[in-house]
Amino acid sequence: MEKQFPKKQILNEDGVVVDHAFKNRLDESLVKTLYTKMFRARMFDRKGVNLQRQGRIGTYVPFEGQEAAQIGSSMAMEEGDWMFPTYRDHGATLTFGHSLKNVLLYWKGRQEGCIPPDGKKIFPPAVPIASQLLHATGAAWAEKMKGTDRASIVYFGDGATSEGDFHEGLNFASVFNIPVVFFNQNNGFAISVPIEKQMKSKTIAQKAAGYDIEGIRLDGNDVFAVYFHTKAAVEKARAGGGPTLIEAVTWRYGAHTTADDPSKYRDQNESIIRRETTDPLARLEKYMQQENIWDSSWQKQLEQDITLEIEAAVHEMENEQPPHVGDMFDHVFAENPWPIEDQKEAYALVRGE
Ligand SMILES: Cc1ncc(C[n+]2csc(CCOP(=O)(O)OP(=O)(O)O)c2C)c(N)n1
């Protein structure tokens, strides 16, 4: 199966373009934009972990190492398309136009953190694993029925492919030829469970065959491969060609969440080695140096600008009211069923509200 679904690559680990069909599509402004968005995402991610460690936000889910997968795929989407992220996909949502402040507010426990800027069709992060595949399929189906050419992209991990919702989403999208891109980030682990322990399939892309849709496996740390192959899948969807399952093979360097200790279930050297060998940003920098489009003063300026942007967002987030715990009883149902009303009243009583 690994032979039938080879890991597509355009930019190898040494920063060399190995798929020459794409060479003339790599213009300088695209390459610099991809670098800028990935670098911004990494800086934001590190800030998120630090804020949690300082007790300034409640929890945080890091994605460092997965920047190429998230930025390459979100850059392939257009205004008016739909995005359905998980708790780990702020690199994608920020690139697609979410505000830094609201992403931070989400992790502070404020419900406003779920609200995207006007006109941006970004759903709140899905925490129940794989539920968002059905939402993405439904939204794209609605667009199809309305006769638009808008598409959905939905993010999920390797663990999500063991859930029923994954299979229902793919089956439904296949049967009704729905314009949705199922974007899997295979980072090798579902919390502490390695992929070999939860599936016999050698790849995730091969699962597309069960639904007779296209399955693509690619190097998820190669931002060019992610961008161009996702773009092709989205264009196919717009043109009525139906869904695609993309497996982006990647790695998270850090913990599953700030509440997790990965040293309990995997060798910490692996992340150190991967940082030195397969890092998505380092390989893009190597490429830019070899192409003479790397400019260290440009990069320094970028770092300064992004630092200011992030600090301003943190300041705005911290100027908001603290979260209100009672909010958890609202906004799930239009009208609360009685057990939730009971709990809400009991909570208010305990708080003396
Ligand atoms: C339906 C459901 N079952 C269990 C959980 C607990 N849980 C949270 S994250 C996670 C692992 C998910 O792994 P994966 O899909 O590979 O995504 P990753 O976190 O690696 O990005 C689990 C089991 C959950 N959130 N929802």
The ligand as an SDF file (V2000), in Angstrom:
LIG
                    3D

 26 27  0  0  0  0  0  0  0  0999 V2000
  -14.8980   11.5980   20.6060 C   0  0  0  0  0  0  0  0  0  0  0  0
  -13.6620   11.8320   21.4510 C   0  0  0  0  0  0  0  0  0  0  0  0
  -13.0310   10.8030   22.0210 N   0  0  0  0  0  0  0  0  0  0  0  0
  -11.9170   11.0070   22.7670 C   0  0  0  0  0  0  0  0  0  0  0  0
  -11.4340   12.2740   22.9520 C   0  0  0  0  0  0  0  0  0  0  0  0
  -10.1690   12.5070   23.7810 C   0  0  0  0  0  0  0  0  0  0  0  0
   -9.0660   12.9230   22.8900 N   0  0  0  0  0  0  0  0  0  0  0  0
   -8.6770   14.2040   22.7990 C   0  0  0  0  0  0  0  0  0  0  0  0
   -7.4350   14.4180   21.7180 S   0  0  0  0  0  0  0  0  0  0  0  0
   -7.3760   12.7630   21.3540 C   0  0  0  0  0  0  0  0  0  0  0  0
   -6.3820   12.2150   20.3680 C   0  0  0  0  0  0  0  0  0  0  0  0
   -6.6320   12.6520   18.9700 C   0  0  0  0  0  0  0  0  0  0  0  0
   -5.5650   12.2940   18.1550 O   0  0  0  0  0  0  0  0  0  0  0  0
   -5.4730   12.6750   16.6300 P   0  0  0  0  0  0  0  0  0  0  0  0
   -6.8110   12.5400   15.9940 O   0  0  0  0  0  0  0  0  0  0  0  0
   -4.3650   11.9080   16.0320 O   0  0  0  0  0  0  0  0  0  0  0  0
   -5.1460   14.2340   16.6220 O   0  0  0  0  0  0  0  0  0  0  0  0
   -3.9120   15.0320   17.2450 P   0  0  0  0  0  0  0  0  0  0  0  0
   -4.3320   15.4090   18.6560 O   0  0  0  0  0  0  0  0  0  0  0  0
   -2.7090   14.1660   17.2010 O   0  0  0  0  0  0  0  0  0  0  0  0
   -3.7640   16.2570   16.4200 O   0  0  0  0  0  0  0  0  0  0  0  0
   -8.3340   12.0700   22.0970 C   0  0  0  0  0  0  0  0  0  0  0  0
   -8.5480   10.6210   22.0180 C   0  0  0  0  0  0  0  0  0  0  0  0
  -12.1410   13.3430   22.3450 C   0  0  0  0  0  0  0  0  0  0  0  0
  -11.7130   14.6020   22.4540 N   0  0  0  0  0  0  0  0  0  0  0  0
  -13.2440   13.0990   21.5910 N   0  0  0  0  0  0  0  0  0  0  0  0
  1  2  1  0
  2  3  1  0
  2 26  2  0
  3  4  2  0
  4  5  1  0
  5  6  1  0
  5 24  2  0
  6  7  1  0
  7  8  2  0
  7 22  1  0
  8  9  1  0
  9 10  1  0
 10 11  1  0
 10 22  2  0
 11 12  1  0
 12 13  1  0
 13 14  1  0
 14 15  2  0
 14 16  1  0
 14 17  1  0
 17 18  1  0
 18 19  2  0
 18 20  1  0
 18 21  1  0
 22 23  1  0
 24 25  1  0
 24 26  1  0
M  CHG  1   7   1
M  END
$$$$
